[in-house]
């Protein structure tokens, strides 16, 4: 089924209500008619065109390999224990589980803001090529130490790509379709999660000559680099980012490229109320993030990312270990988790109408509380059917939550600092996720799954309260209205 058939905003182009002239009229851009919209106004109100859809698919496929890498080691962990003779209680195994998340922390904090300097397009392609290359190198690891190093380096690229993708999608998508289209990109990515689970179920026990099946899974993770070669010349830059850098002519040219793909004429572009004459330096970006209303939003996002990883990555990373601790053998445990992981793409699909019906902040709060409740039920399940059922519901709620917050966090900062704000706070979720095996595995071993998921539920409840107290509403609001610079 094509993206056009899925009602992603196709249809006859409609001019924004504030524009009253004939759509076919051609007026020189420098004439600046009184009724012309600003660049941001045009991007917010433009019909969805083929270029919008192309970016959505490219981002979705790039994030597919991102999610593949995130869930890879937890899925092949049992095979690695056999390959390198490491016990699940050992420090080596904890480092193996944590390695990619450690890299993601450094990638998010140092490379996540790169998109505010070099652009959304270049940063996205660079990070995709980076983690594809190190995933391939990891397939040739000769010992656990080399694999840990490769996973850290892979994680650097993985950690940076989500802040870039969130910023990119938020800036190019019209306000009425922003949540739905972004959710399609994320849904594409989450197909990778059950795929990893079922590939691990198939490949973990296998050897192709002298090549172990888990090495093949690492090679598959490197295929994202092929997409870089295919799309690099067609992928556009964000007009909002170009404008934020003071590159007005390029921004207007890119705006018209999006408009042409949507069948819309741009008779005139009104000047922005404020336009940077030069790219903001790091100190200037930090200063802006400390100003109202962004200081409160940045504090919210900091607390949010410190704690949200307990639910999302805590389950995804440790679910197979929890099932194994209940006495199930490796094959049954992997099958249960693979079935549970089907909830990731299904939850992502479910988020598409929900993002259109429910205010973003409310959806974030409701879905994270659902994760907490279903996770506790998973911990206390005492039959195969209940383990799969509550595992599925937990992963389903996880991706409603994930899609909602990725759209939400990208809407609450201006283009000049968006990637910096998201990258620096998102890095916290990555380092916390890297620490989780060291914190939660001892609790699982000594206190049981109920105690472990009780701690997870408390962290998620704190996130819900913080978002409700400090987060603004964003659904169907213009970017300029949400973010008065």
N, C-alpha and C positions, 0 to 999 in steps of 0.2 A: 504494500500500500504506500502511495507516495505521500509526501508531506502536504501536497495540495489537497488530497482527498481527506485529510484529517482535520480540515477546517482550522488552519493555522492563520487565518486572517485574509485569505484570498477573497476575491470578489471585486466588484466594480469600485475603483478608487473614488473616494469622496473627499472633496476639499474641506479643510478645517472650517468650522463655523465662522471664525473670525475673518475669513477670506471671502470677499463677495464678488470678485471679478471673474470673468470667463476663464476657466482653467487653461484654455488654449492660448490666452493672451501672452504675448512675449514682451516683457518690459525689461529694460536693462537693469542689472542688479544694482548699479549705483544710483538708480532713480529713487530707490527707497520709498515706495508708495506708503501712505500713512497706515493702510490696512495690512501691510506685510507683517508676517510673523518673524520672530528671531530664529536663529538656527535651532536653538533648543525647542522652540515652539513647533517648528516644522517637523523635527524628529519625533516629538511627542504625539503629533496629530496625523502623521503620514500614514496612508494605507500600507499594509504589509506587502512587500514585493519580493521578487525572486532573490535579490541580493540579501535581504533579511533572512530568508529561508536557508540560503547557502551558508551564511555565518552560523545559524542555529545548528545545522548538520555538522559543520566542521568542528564547532565547539563540542558538540555532543560526542563525536567520534574521538576527539582528543581526550575528553574526560572519560570515555570508555576505557582507554588504556590507563588513565590515572586510577580509576577504581579497580581495575584489574591488578595493578601493582599494590594497592593498599591491602587487598584481601588475599594476596598471593601467598605470603609466608604462613599465615594462619591455616591455609588450606593444604599446604604441602608440609606442614610442621611434622606430622607423624613420619613421613618419608625421610625427612632430614634427620630425625632422631635415629632412624635405622642406618642411614648413610654415614653419619659422623659419630654414632655411638654416644649420643648425648641424652640425658634423662630430662623429662619435662620439669623436674624440680630444680634442675641445675641452673647456675648463673648463665652458662653459655646459651641455654635454650631461651631464657628471658631476654638476653641481648639479641638473639636472632629475631624474636617477636618484636622487639622494640626498635631494631636497627633502622627500618624504613621511616618510622615516626621521628626518630632523632634527626635523620636527614631532612624530613619535612619541616621540622622546626626551623632549621637554619635556612632552608629554601624559602619558606614563607617570610621570615623576618628580613632576609638579605636580598632575595630575588623578587619577592612579592611586590615590593615598591618599584622594581625596575620598570614596570609598565607605565608608571607616572613620569619616567625619564625618557624612555626610548619608544614608547607607544604600545598600544594593546596588541597590535598585529605582530610586531617583531618579538615581543616578550613571549607571546603564546607559542610561536613557532620555535623559538630558542629553547624554551623549557621542555617542549615535546621532544625535540631532538636530543636534548640532554638525557632525559630519563630513559629514552629508548636505547641509547648507546650503552648506558651502564647496566641496564637490564640484560643486554646481550653479553656483556663482559661477565656478569654474574653467572651466566649459564656454564661458563668454563672454570668455575671455582674449584680449586683443588683441596680446600679444607674449609671448615666452618668460619675461620677468621677472615679468609678472603671473601667469603659470601657475605659476612656481616659488613665489611668495608664497602662492597659493591652495593648492598642494599641501602647503606647510609647515603652513598653518592646518588643512587637512583632516587631516593627520597627527597633529595635537594630539589630536583626538577619537578617531582610530583607535588611537593609542598607549595611551590610557587605558582603552579598552573591554575588552581582554583580561584585565588584572588584575581588573577588576570581575566579568567573567563567570566567571573561574576561582574567585573567592571565593564568588560566588553559588551556583554549582553544587555546590561542595564542601560548603557549609553546609546545603543543603536535601535532598541525596540520601542515601538509606540506604546504610550501609557496604557491604552485599553487592552493591549495584547501582551504586555511585558511579562506578566506572571505566567500566562499560558505558554508562550513561546519558549521562555527560559526553562519551564518545566519539561518541555519536549526535549531540549538539549540534555537535561539531567537524566530524563528517562532513558535516553539512548545510552548514557554512560552506565546506568545501573544494570543493564543487561549483562554487563561483565561479571557481576557478583555471583549469580547462580552459575554462569558459565565457568567461573573459576572453581566453584564447588564440584560441578559434574566432571570437569576436566581432571581435577585432583582425584576424584573417585575412580576414573578410568586410567589415568596415567601414573598415579603414585605407585601402584604395584608392578608397573611394567618396566622392561628394559629393551631398548632397541640396539642389539649388539652390546657394546660396552657403555651405551648412553642411557642413563637413568631417565625415567619419565618426567621427573620434576625439572630436569634441565630443559626439556622441550617446552615446558610451561614458561620458563624464563625467556626462551627464544620468542615465543608467541608475544610476550609482553613488549618485545623490542620492535614490533611491526609498526608502531605508531610513527616511526621515522619515515616510513614510506609515504604517509599522508603529507608530511612536510614538503616532499618533492612535488607532490601532485597539486597542492593548493596554494603554494607560496606566492605565485604571481597573480592569482585572482582574489585572494583574501583582502578585503578593504581595511582601511584604518578607521578608527572612530572619529567622526566629525567633531564631536564634543571635546575629545582629547586634543585634536589639532587646534581647535579654537582656544582651549585653555593654555596652549603653548604660545599663543599669539600668532599662529600661522593661519591667518584669516582666509586668505585666498585658497589655500589647500583645503581648509575646512569647508568652504562654500562649494568647491569643486566636488568634494566627496559627498556632501549633502545632495548635490544634483545627481550624482551617480546613484545614490539610494532612491531618489525621487523618480529617476528615469526607469529604474527596475520596477517601480510600483505604478508606473503609468501616470505620474503626477507632474504637473508643470510647477516651476518655482519662479513666479513673476518678479519677486523681490524679497530681499532678506533684510529685516530691520536690524540695526546695530544692537548689540547686547548692552545691557545696563553697565556691566563691568566686564572687561576683557583683559587678560594678562598680556603684557607686552613682552614678557619673557617667561620661560619655564620657572616654576617655583623651586627654589633650592630646598634641601631637606629641612633646614631650620625654619624656613618660611612655611613649609607644610605642617611642621609640628606646631608652630604658632597658631595657624588656622584651626588645627584640630583642638586647640585648647580654648578657642572662643566659643561663646554661646551661638547656636544650640549644640555645637558639635562636641563640646567637652563632656556633657552628660551622655551623649550617644556613645562616645568613645569609651567611657567608663562602663556603660552597659555591655558593650561588645567585649570588653576585656573580661568582665566577670562571666559573661556568656561562654566565651571560648575556653576559659579556664575549667569549666565544669561540664559543658555539653558532651565532651568526648567520653565521659564516664558511661553515658548511655549508648551513643552511636558506635564508637570504636571499642568500648568495653565489651559489648555483646559480639560484634563482628570478629574481634580478635580472640576472645576467650570462650566462645560458645562451644567449639569442638572439645576444648579441654574440660568444660563443665560436663558435657555429655559423657566423656570418657571417665570422669571421676564418679559417675553414677553406676559404673560397672559394665557399660556397653563396650563391645569390642570395636576395633578401629573401623572396620567396614561398615557396621551398623551406624556408628557415630557419624562417619562421613556422609552416609546416606541421609540421616536425620538433618544434618546441617545443610546439605545441598538442597533438600526440600524446603527447609526454613528460609534459605536465601532466595527462594522464588519470590518472597515477599518484597524484596528490594525493588525490582522493576514494576511489580504490581502496585506497590505503594506509590511509586513515582507516577504511574499512570493515573492513580486515584487523585493525586495532588493537582492534576491539570484542571478539572472542574472546580475542585475545592479552592484553588488560588483565585478563581474567578468569582466564586460565591461568598467567600469568607474573608474578612479583613485580615491582612497578612500577619499582623501582630497577634491577633486572636488565634489564628491557625498554628503559629509557632508554639504558643502556650498550650493549646489543647493537645497537640500531637506529642509534645514532650512529656506531658503528664500521662498520656496513653502508653508511651514507651515504658515509663516507670511501672505502671500497673501490670502490663503484659510481661515485663521482665521478671517481676516478682512471681507471677503465676508460672512462668517458665522454670524458675528456680525450684518451685515446690511441686512441679509435675512429677507424677510417679508412674507414668505409662508412656509407651512409645507414641501413641496417638496424641496425648496431651503435650509431649515435648515438641512434636512437629507443629501442632496447632498453635501453641503460644510462641514458639520460635518464629513461625510465619507471621503472626500478628505483631510481634515485636519488630521484625524487619520491615513489615508493611508500614507501621506507624513511624519507623525511623526515617523512611524516605519521604513520607508526607512532611515530616519535620525538616529534613535536610533541604528539600526543594524550597519550602517556605522560607527558611532562614537565609538560604543563599540569595534568593530574590530580595528579601527584606534588607539584609545588610548592605547590599549594593545600591539601595535606593536612598540611604540616609546620610550620604556624604557627597559633596560636589566633585566634579570630574577631576579637578586639579589635585585632589588628595585621596580620591576614592581607593585606588589600589594600595596606597601606603597605609590607609586606615584598616582596610580589610586584611592585608598581608601581615601587618605587625600584630594584630589581635588573633588572627587565624593561626599564627605560629604557635600561640599558647596551647591551642587544642591539640596540636601535633606533639609538642613536648610532653603534655600531660598524658596523651595516648601512649607515648613511648615509656612513660613511667608506670603506667597502669599494670603491666604484668608483674612488676616488682612489688606493687602495693596490693593488688587483688589476688594474685596467685597464692601468697601465704595465707590470706583470709579464707580462700576457697579450701586450701589444704587442712587448715586447723579449725575453721568455724563452719564450713559448708557453703553451699551455693546460696542459701537463704540470706546469710549474713552479708555475702558479697553483693547480692542484688539489693539488699537493704541500703547499703552505702551508695550504690548507684542511684537508687530512687531518691535519696535525700539530696544528692547533688543536683538531680534534674528538677526537683521541686524548687530549689534555690534559684535555678535558672529561670523558671516560670515566673517567680515573684519579681525577679530583677527586670525582666522584659516588660512585665505589666507596669512596673513603677517608673521606668526610665525610657521606654521605647515609644517613638511617635507612631501615629497611623500613616500609612503610605498608599493604600490601594486606590487606584485610578486618580492619583494626584500627579500634577506636572512635576518634573524634576526641579524646575526653578522654584516652585511653590514649596516643595519639601526642603530644599537646600538654598535658603537665601544667603548668598555669600556676603 
